[in-house]
Each structure stands twice: as C-alpha cells, then as structure tokens.
Amino acid sequence: MLSVAVFLCLLVILVSGLKELIVNPGQDAPLQCQGPRDAEITLLEWNRADLKSDDYVFLYRNQRPYENYQHESFKGRVNLMDPSMKDGNVSVTLRNVKLTDTGTYKCQITTKETESVVHECSISLKVTTSGDC
Ligand SMILES: *[C@@H]1O[C@H](CO)[C@@H](O)[C@H](O)[C@H]1NC(C)=O
C-alpha cells in the first residue's frame, strides 16, 4: 500500500515537471535558485503564485532587502542563503514553515545589463505532516 502511495507521489512530481519540495511544519525550507553568474542583479523578486504580485515573499532591490513589501506572513522568516548573492546564488531559506506556506514559489531576476527579467525559477513547496503526499 505504501509503495503505491510513493509511486503516485513520484508520478505527480514527474508529470508536473516542477521542482517539488516536501517539508514538515516547523522545518526550514531551502528555496534554491541559480541566477546568471556574471551579471549584476538589481532586482530579485520571490512571489507565491496565489498571492498578489505586490505581496512579496522576498524582495531585494538597490542592494538591500525590502521588508516593507513583504507579505505579512513572511516577515522575519525569509533570508538569502548567501547575502552577497555570489555567482548568482539567489536561494532563500523560508524558516519555520506552516501548513499554509504550501504553494508554488517563483523567483524572478533582473540584471543591470538588460533591465528586464532574465531568469526565473519555480519551486512547488508542500508542507505536510509526514505520511501523506
Ligand atoms: C547558495 O548558497 C548557499 C549558502 O552558501 C548554499 O548552501 C547553496 O548550496 C547555494 N546554492 C547554489 C545553487 O549554489
């Protein structure tokens, strides 16, 4: 029975073609995204698909994070893994996840050279008590 459930979970992940991350409530979720390595990142936007586009999970602009633009539920819980974003590493950690954090997280990167979005990441986060898929 269990192996059928595992198989179905895998199938869902493969078919959706998304990076899927499954974590338990209270854990930290690493939202990984690799941007361009040799460009100056002027704007970094982490959003969740079901939130309004100006309700950010994390916003970084003019060389600093903007906490004022963060959605209430993410304030104080999101940090860059590498604050210097060395080599285009724009991964963030979402700390102490809750069941309501489940959703599709999208990252958009804008560089100085192009002044438009040059790279996107998409991660499906599932917060669940272990056992279910
Ligand atoms: C980004 O940096 C963090 C912290 O140094 C590291 O753990 C992570 O693996 C890096 N991610 C990528 C995609 O390089």
Ligand as a Chemical Component Dictionary entry (heavy atoms), coordinates in Angstrom:
data_LIG
# 
_chem_comp.id                   LIG 
_chem_comp.type                 NON-POLYMER 
_chem_comp.pdbx_formal_charge   0 
_chem_comp.three_letter_code    LIG 
# 
loop_
_chem_comp_atom.comp_id 
_chem_comp_atom.atom_id 
_chem_comp_atom.alt_atom_id 
_chem_comp_atom.type_symbol 
_chem_comp_atom.charge 
_chem_comp_atom.model_Cartn_x 
_chem_comp_atom.model_Cartn_y 
_chem_comp_atom.model_Cartn_z 
_chem_comp_atom.pdbx_ordinal 
LIG C1 C1 C 0 23.784 29.028 -2.346 1  
LIG O1 O1 O 0 24.498 29.343 -1.174 2  
LIG C2 C2 C 0 24.154 28.554 -0.047 3  
LIG C3 C3 C 0 24.911 29.089 1.167  4  
LIG O2 O2 O 0 26.257 29.285 0.888  5  
LIG C4 C4 C 0 24.470 27.085 -0.350 6  
LIG O3 O3 O 0 24.105 26.271 0.743  7  
LIG C5 C5 C 0 23.686 26.651 -1.587 8  
LIG O4 O4 O 0 24.002 25.337 -1.933 9  
LIG C6 C6 C 0 23.995 27.578 -2.757 10 
LIG N1 N1 N 0 23.127 27.245 -3.875 11 
LIG C7 C7 C 0 23.557 27.163 -5.121 12 
LIG C8 C8 C 0 22.527 26.876 -6.156 13 
LIG O5 O5 O 0 24.733 27.328 -5.407 14 
# 
loop_
_chem_comp_bond.comp_id 
_chem_comp_bond.atom_id_1 
_chem_comp_bond.atom_id_2 
_chem_comp_bond.value_order 
_chem_comp_bond.pdbx_ordinal 
LIG C1 O1 SING 1  
LIG C1 C6 SING 2  
LIG O1 C2 SING 3  
LIG C2 C3 SING 4  
LIG C2 C4 SING 5  
LIG C3 O2 SING 6  
LIG C4 O3 SING 7  
LIG C4 C5 SING 8  
LIG C5 O4 SING 9  
LIG C5 C6 SING 10 
LIG C6 N1 SING 11 
LIG N1 C7 SING 12 
LIG C7 C8 SING 13 
LIG C7 O5 DOUB 14 
# 
